[in-house]
């Protein structure tokens, strides 16, 4: 990833899936979101582009939970969040 993240947007899908997460996972994601904004290369985020996609990235909340996003003009649009299975349909 080259550009810095200066803002975040949330899709309706992301918001719906976020609300369904266990409270502990939501808290962990909130911490990871802060790290994403401060330093996208923070080791526990494990940010990488999803293979087979043009512009979709994934990041880690925990070893079991992931989030996906796109990045354009410094704005990260958070698309989905959930167990590792979300990567089957990013």
ABEGO torsion letter per residue (X at the ends): XABBBABBBBBAAAAAAAAABBAAAAAAAAAAAAAAAABAABAAAGBBBBBGBAABBBBBABAABBBBBBBBGGBBBBABBEBAAAAABX
